[in-house]
Amino acid sequence: MKKKISNIPFGPYIGVLAGAMVNGKPNYATLGAYGVVSQKPVLYISLKNSHHTTSGVVETGFFSVNIPSSDLVEKTDFCGCVSGNRTDKSSVFESFYDEAGNAPMVRECPVNYLCKVIQTIPMFDFTMFIGEIVAVYADEKCLENERPNALKVDPIILMDSGYYNLKDRIGLVFKACNLDK
């Protein structure tokens, strides 16, 4: 039997590090509010207006989405607990850059997206930034057929108040509607 529960989102979400340059320094914020917008090369992130990273995205017009592997859970959690308004997080990770835009990416993360803001949507006390993907980086050891393999990436999954990792592949996307039968 189904039970009605509170109407707040609790996951699961892939935990990511959103990166932006703020006052000339790289800054990273941990969030689960990110995702795919369409089948075009576009991602969104949603940041609280008071976050240090938010001001950097507004100032530069660029952000990065970095997918940490589960072995980075402590550093990722630190970036979600500590405000860049009070603590310099520029040395938590090794940052690298692409000439396509001014946002830091985390070298230790197996997958990195650099995005240029194409739309900004205010949402309560958050701002949703929709960004065109202008560069993608992935560790070669995580690739399968030139695409990141989720099990090799081993992303951090956020759900309620815990962090989790992936264990097994249980199916293939859109296998049920294979028209080659």
N, C-alpha and C positions, 0 to 999 in steps of 0.2 A: 504494500500500500504506500502511496506517495504521501509525504508530509510537507505542508507548506512551511517554508523557512524564510528568513529575512531576505529582502530583495537587494542585497549588495553583492557585487561580484567577488568571488573568492578563488577563481582559477579553475583549471590550471593555466598558467602562462609561462612562456619561455622568459626567463630573466635575462635582460640585456643591460648593457652599459651604454647610455647615450652620452656622446662626447661633444664638447664645444670649446672653442677658445674663449676665455673670459679674462679680460684685462691682460692679454698677451700670454696667458698660461693655459695649458690643457686642463679641463675639468671633466669629471665623469659622474653621472648620476645613475643609480640602479633603478630600473623600472620594469614593470610587466606590461605597461600600457603602450604597446607598440604592435604594429602588424602590417599586413598586406592590404592595400587599398583596391587593387584591381589586377588584371593580368598584365598590365603595363609595368615598367620598372619604377614603381612608386611604393614608398613605405610611409607610415605615420608614427610619430611618437607623441605622447601626451605628458606634459610636464606641469607641475604646480607652478603658478605664477611667481611664487616667492623663491623658487629654486635658483641657485647661482647659475646653473647650466642654462636655464631659460633665457637669462639676460644675454648670454653668449650667442645663443641661436638667433635671437632677435637682432643683435648687433652685427653678426657676420653673415647671416642668411644661409648658414650651413650647419649640419649636424652629422654625427656618425652613429651608427648602430653597430655595436660590437657584441658578438655572442660568445660569452665565456663558457669554457668547459667546467665540469663539476669540480675539478681540482682547484679552481679559482674562487670557490664559494666564500671563503673568508674575506678576501680582498673585495669581492663583489658586494658582500654584505656591508663591509666598511663604507664603501662608496654610497650605500643607501642609508646608512645611519648618521653619517657625518656631513654637515653642510659645508659646501665650498665657500659660503659666506663667512665662515669662521675658521675653517681649516684648509690649508693648501693641499689639495689632492694630486697635484701635478706629478709627484714622484711615486705614486702608488703603483703605476704601470709604466712600461716603456711605451712612449707614444711615437707614432710615425705618421707621415702625411702624404697626400697625393697632390700633384699640381692642379688638379681639377677644382679644388676647393679648400677653404680654410677651416677644417675641423680635424682634431686629433683622432687617431684610431689606435686601439690597444694592440700592440704587437703580440702579447701573450694569448689573445683570443683567437680561436681557430677561424672565425669568419668575421669580416668587417665590411660594412656598407658605408660609403660616403654619399650623403644626400644634400641636394640643393633645395632649399625651401621654395615651394611653388604656391603654397596656400597656408594661411594661418587662420585657425578657427578658435575663437574664445569659447570656453565651455566651463561655466561656473567659475571656480577659482583656479582653473587649469587652462593651458593653451595647447591645442592640438596643432602640430606642425606636420604638414604633408610635404614630403620631399621626393624629388626625382632622384633616383639612384644614378650617380655619375661615375662611381668606381666601386668595384667589389674585389676584395682580397680573401683568399682562403689558403690555409696550410695545405700543402700537397698531400700530407699523410691523411687528411680528412676527406680527400676527394675520391669519388667513384664515378667513372665516366664523365670527368670534368665538372662534376657537381658535388657540393658537400653532402656527405652521408651522415644522417642524424646520429647514428650509433657511434661513428668515429668522432664527430664533433662533441658528443656527450654534453649537451646543454644542461643548464640548471633550470629546473622546473619549479615555479613558485605556486604553492597552493595553500590557501589559508595562511597559517603562520609557519609553514615549513618549506624547506628546500628539498628537492628530489632530483634523481637522474633517470635516464632511460635505461632499460634493460634489454629488450628484444624488439625486433620488427615483427609485427603481428599481421601484416597485410600489405598490399600494394594499392596505391591511390588509384581510384577509378577502375580497378580490376573487375568489379562486378558488371560493368557496362562495356566490357571488351567486345567490340563489334567484329573482331576477326574470327569468330566462331563459325 
